[in-house]
Amino acid sequence: MYFSSENGIFKKEEIGFEYTNFTTIKRSERGYRIDSYYRCFSGFFFRSVFARESSESYFSCSKNRGSLCLKKIYPEAILIGERNGIQINGFDYGNSPSEIIDQDLRDKIIIHTTSAGVQGIMNATKADEMVTGALVNAKATISYIQRKKCDIVSIVPMGWNGKRMSEEDNLCAQYMMSLLKGEKFPNLEAKIESLKQSEGKKFFDPTQPQFPKEDFELCTQVDCFQGVNRVVWENHQCQMVWEKVHEV
């Protein structure tokens, strides 16, 4: 999710992925309204991000090479990343929440790269501010944005590898839009359950062990985290900073 940018959020010359859904919402005296809904390069990862309030530093990199270069600077860092859902060779973990849920990440430096979400982050260079949202922290994310009183909010579901729409990302985006506009979102639990027969089927397919079923359950625990990951650029490096949101 990106917000507060009058002139678009992506640098056209840097975009290397295809269309997913992109929604821009403008604030008015009556609250937020959808300004436009169209197809746009890239999108956003509403995949479950790890609640990294305990890690020392959290870096995002778009390329494997960039991650490995950062590893040389921070040799004790933990490498987390995937391509097409599969753990990158030489990395400590893939992008599976269930794989790291019991790991102690306190005071650790994390370097993270993904096929979709991180690509969107690294290319949305025109956004005035950027936060990542998922079903697990949807209300906290919208609460954070509402307190900012920003005039323009862009909700961008990244989809699969930034190349095609994914139902779970769109569902999360729709839920967030309803929260932002103060509208009820009916049958969320039923819609999440229906994902098991469509986009989420891979998590229950024994021939695809890179998608453990535990990940589906972890990623669909609605509003279980009360905080947001803010994207911060410092010394030409992209960092994720966890900020608690107390009033959700």
BALOBA-1460 file (C-alpha; in Angstrom, 3 decimals):
// residues 248
<rec num="1" residu="m" x="0.000" y="0.000" z="0.000"/>
<rec num="2" residu="y" x="1.311" y="3.425" z="-0.898"/>
<rec num="3" residu="f" x="-0.168" y="6.800" z="-0.161"/>
<rec num="4" residu="s" x="0.071" y="10.550" z="-0.667"/>
<rec num="5" residu="s" x="1.407" y="10.972" z="-4.174"/>
<rec num="6" residu="e" x="-0.195" y="13.352" z="-6.643"/>
<rec num="7" residu="n" x="1.749" y="12.225" z="-9.703"/>
<rec num="8" residu="g" x="1.634" y="8.460" z="-9.452"/>
<rec num="9" residu="i" x="3.889" y="6.241" z="-7.421"/>
<rec num="10" residu="f" x="5.995" y="4.333" z="-9.946"/>
<rec num="11" residu="k" x="8.959" y="5.427" z="-12.017"/>
<rec num="12" residu="k" x="7.950" y="4.152" z="-15.450"/>
<rec num="13" residu="e" x="11.472" y="3.407" z="-16.576"/>
<rec num="14" residu="e" x="12.025" y="1.087" z="-13.618"/>
<rec num="15" residu="i" x="8.906" y="-1.035" z="-13.874"/>
<rec num="16" residu="g" x="9.733" y="-4.542" z="-14.940"/>
<rec num="17" residu="f" x="6.564" y="-6.412" z="-14.189"/>
<rec num="18" residu="e" x="3.074" y="-6.622" z="-15.526"/>
<rec num="19" residu="y" x="-0.367" y="-5.484" z="-14.531"/>
<rec num="20" residu="t" x="-2.339" y="-6.274" z="-11.445"/>
<rec num="21" residu="n" x="-5.125" y="-4.213" z="-9.919"/>
<rec num="22" residu="f" x="-4.401" y="-0.728" z="-8.674"/>
<rec num="23" residu="t" x="-6.821" y="1.447" z="-6.759"/>
<rec num="24" residu="t" x="-6.449" y="5.103" z="-5.875"/>
<rec num="25" residu="i" x="-8.666" y="6.622" z="-3.206"/>
<rec num="26" residu="k" x="-8.997" y="10.349" z="-2.522"/>
<rec num="27" residu="r" x="-10.150" y="11.907" z="0.712"/>
<rec num="28" residu="s" x="-12.992" y="14.429" z="0.664"/>
<rec num="29" residu="e" x="-15.157" y="16.106" z="3.277"/>
<rec num="30" residu="r" x="-17.407" y="13.067" z="3.221"/>
<rec num="31" residu="g" x="-14.543" y="10.669" z="3.765"/>
<rec num="32" residu="y" x="-12.621" y="8.569" z="1.261"/>
<rec num="33" residu="r" x="-13.930" y="7.810" z="-2.200"/>
<rec num="34" residu="i" x="-12.507" y="5.745" z="-5.036"/>
<rec num="35" residu="d" x="-11.026" y="8.116" z="-7.590"/>
<rec num="36" residu="s" x="-10.096" y="5.547" z="-10.200"/>
<rec num="37" residu="y" x="-9.811" y="1.811" z="-10.613"/>
<rec num="38" residu="y" x="-7.637" y="0.658" z="-13.423"/>
<rec num="39" residu="r" x="-4.941" y="-1.737" z="-14.512"/>
<rec num="40" residu="c" x="-1.485" y="-0.696" z="-13.511"/>
<rec num="41" residu="f" x="2.055" y="-1.963" z="-13.609"/>
<rec num="42" residu="s" x="2.961" y="-3.863" z="-10.516"/>
<rec num="43" residu="g" x="0.857" y="-3.814" z="-7.472"/>
<rec num="44" residu="f" x="1.393" y="-4.576" z="-3.902"/>
<rec num="45" residu="f" x="2.042" y="-7.442" z="-1.612"/>
<rec num="46" residu="f" x="-0.698" y="-7.912" z="0.872"/>
<rec num="47" residu="r" x="0.932" y="-11.215" z="1.659"/>
<rec num="48" residu="s" x="1.472" y="-11.747" z="5.331"/>
<rec num="49" residu="v" x="4.543" y="-9.835" z="6.390"/>
<rec num="50" residu="f" x="6.319" y="-10.991" z="9.498"/>
<rec num="51" residu="a" x="5.604" y="-8.714" z="12.457"/>
<rec num="52" residu="r" x="9.189" y="-7.597" z="12.826"/>
<rec num="53" residu="e" x="8.956" y="-5.524" z="15.955"/>
<rec num="54" residu="s" x="11.783" y="-7.535" z="17.515"/>
<rec num="55" residu="s" x="14.435" y="-7.503" z="14.787"/>
<rec num="56" residu="e" x="17.264" y="-4.973" z="14.843"/>
<rec num="57" residu="s" x="17.077" y="-4.064" z="11.155"/>
<rec num="58" residu="y" x="14.918" y="-5.258" z="8.271"/>
<rec num="59" residu="f" x="16.202" y="-4.635" z="4.736"/>
<rec num="60" residu="s" x="14.301" y="-5.235" z="1.498"/>
<rec num="61" residu="c" x="16.103" y="-5.996" z="-1.776"/>
<rec num="62" residu="s" x="14.634" y="-6.515" z="-5.233"/>
<rec num="63" residu="k" x="17.482" y="-8.686" z="-6.525"/>
<rec num="64" residu="n" x="19.231" y="-11.768" z="-5.195"/>
<rec num="65" residu="r" x="22.556" y="-10.090" z="-5.889"/>
<rec num="66" residu="g" x="21.597" y="-7.052" z="-3.817"/>
<rec num="67" residu="s" x="20.674" y="-9.312" z="-0.917"/>
<rec num="68" residu="l" x="24.018" y="-11.102" z="-1.093"/>
<rec num="69" residu="c" x="25.879" y="-7.789" z="-1.255"/>
<rec num="70" residu="l" x="24.120" y="-6.634" z="1.902"/>
<rec num="71" residu="k" x="25.029" y="-9.948" z="3.488"/>
<rec num="72" residu="k" x="28.693" y="-9.070" z="2.962"/>
<rec num="73" residu="i" x="28.140" y="-5.807" z="4.826"/>
<rec num="74" residu="y" x="26.162" y="-7.552" z="7.569"/>
<rec num="75" residu="p" x="27.629" y="-11.077" z="7.720"/>
<rec num="76" residu="e" x="25.445" y="-12.032" z="10.695"/>
<rec num="77" residu="a" x="22.246" y="-11.114" z="8.837"/>
<rec num="78" residu="i" x="19.513" y="-13.658" z="8.111"/>
<rec num="79" residu="l" x="18.640" y="-14.063" z="4.423"/>
<rec num="80" residu="i" x="14.943" y="-14.635" z="3.700"/>
<rec num="81" residu="g" x="13.662" y="-14.905" z="0.159"/>
<rec num="82" residu="e" x="11.879" y="-16.780" z="-2.598"/>
<rec num="83" residu="r" x="11.458" y="-16.920" z="-6.331"/>
<rec num="84" residu="n" x="8.244" y="-18.506" z="-7.591"/>
<rec num="85" residu="g" x="7.523" y="-19.559" z="-4.027"/>
<rec num="86" residu="i" x="10.753" y="-21.568" z="-3.720"/>
<rec num="87" residu="q" x="13.494" y="-20.704" z="-1.243"/>
<rec num="88" residu="i" x="16.473" y="-19.085" z="-2.942"/>
<rec num="89" residu="n" x="19.601" y="-21.216" z="-2.965"/>
<rec num="90" residu="g" x="21.992" y="-20.111" z="-0.254"/>
<rec num="91" residu="f" x="19.330" y="-18.276" z="1.764"/>
<rec num="92" residu="d" x="18.498" y="-19.187" z="5.348"/>
<rec num="93" residu="y" x="14.724" y="-19.276" z="4.852"/>
<rec num="94" residu="g" x="12.122" y="-19.029" z="2.160"/>
<rec num="95" residu="n" x="9.093" y="-16.736" z="2.409"/>
<rec num="96" residu="s" x="7.095" y="-19.142" z="4.562"/>
<rec num="97" residu="p" x="5.722" y="-17.653" z="7.817"/>
<rec num="98" residu="s" x="5.380" y="-21.104" z="9.388"/>
<rec num="99" residu="e" x="9.072" y="-21.728" z="8.774"/>
<rec num="100" residu="i" x="10.179" y="-18.815" z="10.946"/>
<rec num="101" residu="i" x="7.313" y="-18.403" z="13.405"/>
<rec num="102" residu="d" x="9.218" y="-20.157" z="16.185"/>
<rec num="103" residu="q" x="12.569" y="-18.558" z="15.395"/>
<rec num="104" residu="d" x="14.019" y="-15.947" z="17.737"/>
<rec num="105" residu="l" x="14.620" y="-12.872" z="15.575"/>
<rec num="106" residu="r" x="15.321" y="-10.480" z="18.414"/>
<rec num="107" residu="d" x="18.269" y="-8.212" z="17.664"/>
<rec num="108" residu="k" x="18.760" y="-9.897" z="14.291"/>
<rec num="109" residu="i" x="19.343" y="-8.172" z="10.962"/>
<rec num="110" residu="i" x="16.967" y="-9.473" z="8.283"/>
<rec num="111" residu="i" x="17.502" y="-9.177" z="4.530"/>
<rec num="112" residu="h" x="14.345" y="-10.015" z="2.582"/>
<rec num="113" residu="t" x="13.561" y="-10.410" z="-1.110"/>
<rec num="114" residu="t" x="10.408" y="-11.713" z="-2.829"/>
<rec num="115" residu="s" x="9.060" y="-12.158" z="-6.337"/>
<rec num="116" residu="a" x="6.236" y="-9.664" z="-5.925"/>
<rec num="117" residu="g" x="5.889" y="-7.487" z="-2.844"/>
<rec num="118" residu="v" x="9.466" y="-6.334" z="-2.510"/>
<rec num="119" residu="q" x="9.560" y="-5.608" z="-6.247"/>
<rec num="120" residu="g" x="6.616" y="-3.247" z="-5.794"/>
<rec num="121" residu="i" x="8.253" y="-1.536" z="-2.847"/>
<rec num="122" residu="m" x="11.528" y="-0.969" z="-4.669"/>
<rec num="123" residu="n" x="9.773" y="0.514" z="-7.708"/>
<rec num="124" residu="a" x="7.228" y="2.744" z="-5.998"/>
<rec num="125" residu="t" x="9.782" y="5.505" z="-5.683"/>
<rec num="126" residu="k" x="7.301" y="8.344" z="-6.156"/>
<rec num="127" residu="a" x="5.134" y="7.477" z="-3.180"/>
<rec num="128" residu="d" x="5.387" y="10.031" z="-0.377"/>
<rec num="129" residu="e" x="4.962" y="7.279" z="2.156"/>
<rec num="130" residu="m" x="4.617" y="3.536" z="1.926"/>
<rec num="131" residu="v" x="3.336" y="0.891" z="4.327"/>
<rec num="132" residu="t" x="2.739" y="-2.799" z="3.819"/>
<rec num="133" residu="g" x="-0.592" y="-4.319" z="4.680"/>
<rec num="134" residu="a" x="-2.085" y="-7.786" z="4.841"/>
<rec num="135" residu="l" x="-5.135" y="-9.470" z="6.252"/>
<rec num="136" residu="v" x="-3.179" y="-9.926" z="9.461"/>
<rec num="137" residu="n" x="-2.875" y="-6.169" z="10.047"/>
<rec num="138" residu="a" x="-5.550" y="-4.631" z="7.821"/>
<rec num="139" residu="k" x="-7.341" y="-2.607" z="10.506"/>
<rec num="140" residu="a" x="-4.073" y="-1.383" z="11.973"/>
<rec num="141" residu="t" x="-2.905" y="-0.287" z="8.528"/>
<rec num="142" residu="i" x="-6.083" y="1.653" z="7.807"/>
<rec num="143" residu="s" x="-6.044" y="3.191" z="11.293"/>
<rec num="144" residu="y" x="-2.491" y="4.378" z="10.647"/>
<rec num="145" residu="i" x="-3.472" y="5.919" z="7.308"/>
<rec num="146" residu="q" x="-6.555" y="7.630" z="8.706"/>
<rec num="147" residu="r" x="-4.482" y="9.266" z="11.427"/>
<rec num="148" residu="k" x="-2.173" y="10.604" z="8.734"/>
<rec num="149" residu="k" x="-5.149" y="12.345" z="7.055"/>
<rec num="150" residu="c" x="-3.492" y="11.905" z="3.672"/>
<rec num="151" residu="d" x="-5.432" y="13.092" z="0.643"/>
<rec num="152" residu="i" x="-4.560" y="10.243" z="-1.716"/>
<rec num="153" residu="v" x="-4.251" y="6.551" z="-0.896"/>
<rec num="154" residu="s" x="-3.186" y="3.931" z="-3.431"/>
<rec num="155" residu="i" x="-3.983" y="0.317" z="-2.596"/>
<rec num="156" residu="v" x="-1.952" y="-1.991" z="-4.803"/>
<rec num="157" residu="p" x="-2.295" y="-5.801" z="-4.602"/>
<rec num="158" residu="m" x="0.859" y="-7.286" z="-6.115"/>
<rec num="159" residu="g" x="-0.621" y="-10.570" z="-7.265"/>
<rec num="160" residu="w" x="1.466" y="-13.565" z="-8.264"/>
<rec num="161" residu="n" x="4.997" y="-12.414" z="-9.097"/>
<rec num="162" residu="g" x="3.550" y="-9.068" z="-10.105"/>
<rec num="163" residu="k" x="2.399" y="-10.708" z="-13.331"/>
<rec num="164" residu="r" x="-1.144" y="-11.845" z="-12.733"/>
<rec num="165" residu="m" x="-3.996" y="-11.208" z="-10.374"/>
<rec num="166" residu="s" x="-4.305" y="-13.311" z="-7.243"/>
<rec num="167" residu="e" x="-7.601" y="-13.714" z="-5.451"/>
<rec num="168" residu="e" x="-6.213" y="-13.491" z="-1.924"/>
<rec num="169" residu="d" x="-4.460" y="-10.198" z="-2.634"/>
<rec num="170" residu="n" x="-7.579" y="-8.703" z="-4.188"/>
<rec num="171" residu="l" x="-9.710" y="-9.899" z="-1.287"/>
<rec num="172" residu="c" x="-7.416" y="-8.164" z="1.174"/>
<rec num="173" residu="a" x="-7.408" y="-4.993" z="-0.934"/>
<rec num="174" residu="q" x="-11.213" y="-4.962" z="-1.051"/>
<rec num="175" residu="y" x="-11.399" y="-5.465" z="2.705"/>
<rec num="176" residu="m" x="-9.010" y="-2.576" z="3.259"/>
<rec num="177" residu="m" x="-10.984" y="-0.347" z="0.908"/>
<rec num="178" residu="s" x="-14.152" y="-1.010" z="2.878"/>
<rec num="179" residu="l" x="-12.378" y="-0.172" z="6.143"/>
<rec num="180" residu="l" x="-10.996" y="3.024" z="4.681"/>
<rec num="181" residu="k" x="-14.432" y="4.136" z="3.519"/>
<rec num="182" residu="g" x="-16.147" y="3.053" z="6.728"/>
<rec num="183" residu="e" x="-18.255" y="0.408" z="5.006"/>
<rec num="184" residu="k" x="-19.127" y="-3.098" z="6.143"/>
<rec num="185" residu="f" x="-17.411" y="-5.969" z="4.379"/>
<rec num="186" residu="p" x="-19.783" y="-8.962" z="4.395"/>
<rec num="187" residu="n" x="-18.826" y="-12.631" z="4.549"/>
<rec num="188" residu="l" x="-15.088" y="-12.148" z="4.931"/>
<rec num="189" residu="e" x="-14.614" y="-15.496" z="6.671"/>
<rec num="190" residu="a" x="-16.604" y="-17.315" z="3.993"/>
<rec num="191" residu="k" x="-14.596" y="-15.613" z="1.252"/>
<rec num="192" residu="i" x="-11.354" y="-16.637" z="2.920"/>
<rec num="193" residu="e" x="-12.618" y="-20.213" z="3.197"/>
<rec num="194" residu="s" x="-13.483" y="-20.235" z="-0.511"/>
<rec num="195" residu="l" x="-9.850" y="-19.467" z="-1.334"/>
<rec num="196" residu="k" x="-9.032" y="-23.060" z="-0.394"/>
<rec num="197" residu="q" x="-10.821" y="-24.154" z="-3.563"/>
<rec num="198" residu="s" x="-9.178" y="-21.587" z="-5.821"/>
<rec num="199" residu="e" x="-6.038" y="-19.491" z="-5.324"/>
<rec num="200" residu="g" x="-5.204" y="-21.086" z="-1.981"/>
<rec num="201" residu="k" x="-5.488" y="-24.644" z="-3.250"/>
<rec num="202" residu="k" x="-1.718" y="-24.875" z="-3.619"/>
<rec num="203" residu="f" x="-1.347" y="-24.772" z="0.174"/>
<rec num="204" residu="f" x="-3.170" y="-28.081" z="0.401"/>
<rec num="205" residu="d" x="-1.429" y="-29.743" z="-2.522"/>
<rec num="206" residu="p" x="1.156" y="-32.313" z="-1.319"/>
<rec num="207" residu="t" x="3.018" y="-31.982" z="-4.625"/>
<rec num="208" residu="q" x="3.843" y="-28.342" z="-3.763"/>
<rec num="209" residu="p" x="5.671" y="-28.562" z="-0.427"/>
<rec num="210" residu="q" x="6.940" y="-24.980" z="-0.819"/>
<rec num="211" residu="f" x="3.394" y="-23.905" z="0.122"/>
<rec num="212" residu="p" x="2.686" y="-25.535" z="3.517"/>
<rec num="213" residu="k" x="-0.927" y="-25.501" z="4.632"/>
<rec num="214" residu="e" x="0.118" y="-23.840" z="7.893"/>
<rec num="215" residu="d" x="0.987" y="-20.739" z="5.882"/>
<rec num="216" residu="f" x="-2.589" y="-20.409" z="4.685"/>
<rec num="217" residu="e" x="-3.878" y="-20.368" z="8.248"/>
<rec num="218" residu="l" x="-1.228" y="-17.903" z="9.417"/>
<rec num="219" residu="c" x="-1.777" y="-15.524" z="6.516"/>
<rec num="220" residu="t" x="-5.551" y="-15.459" z="6.951"/>
<rec num="221" residu="q" x="-5.677" y="-14.642" z="10.662"/>
<rec num="222" residu="v" x="-7.542" y="-11.388" z="10.177"/>
<rec num="223" residu="d" x="-6.321" y="-8.390" z="12.190"/>
<rec num="224" residu="c" x="-4.150" y="-10.344" z="14.605"/>
<rec num="225" residu="f" x="-1.327" y="-7.754" z="14.525"/>
<rec num="226" residu="q" x="-1.737" y="-4.179" z="15.726"/>
<rec num="227" residu="g" x="0.962" y="-2.435" z="13.786"/>
<rec num="228" residu="v" x="2.308" y="-1.594" z="10.336"/>
<rec num="229" residu="n" x="5.552" y="-2.030" z="8.472"/>
<rec num="230" residu="r" x="6.659" y="1.383" z="7.241"/>
<rec num="231" residu="v" x="9.068" y="1.597" z="4.325"/>
<rec num="232" residu="v" x="12.019" y="3.857" z="5.098"/>
<rec num="233" residu="w" x="14.857" y="4.743" z="2.734"/>
<rec num="234" residu="e" x="18.167" y="5.475" z="4.428"/>
<rec num="235" residu="n" x="21.582" y="5.692" z="2.782"/>
<rec num="236" residu="h" x="20.075" y="4.267" z="-0.438"/>
<rec num="237" residu="q" x="18.918" y="1.187" z="1.440"/>
<rec num="238" residu="c" x="15.282" y="0.154" z="1.852"/>
<rec num="239" residu="q" x="14.326" y="-0.738" z="5.411"/>
<rec num="240" residu="m" x="11.078" y="-1.898" z="6.981"/>
<rec num="241" residu="v" x="10.255" y="-0.345" z="10.348"/>
<rec num="242" residu="w" x="7.561" y="-1.902" z="12.521"/>
<rec num="243" residu="e" x="5.314" y="0.660" z="14.211"/>
<rec num="244" residu="k" x="2.649" y="-0.308" z="16.696"/>
<rec num="245" residu="v" x="-0.827" y="1.103" z="16.221"/>
<rec num="246" residu="h" x="-2.585" y="1.211" z="19.566"/>
<rec num="247" residu="e" x="-6.017" y="2.427" z="18.532"/>
<rec num="248" residu="v" x="-7.440" y="-0.067" z="16.029"/>
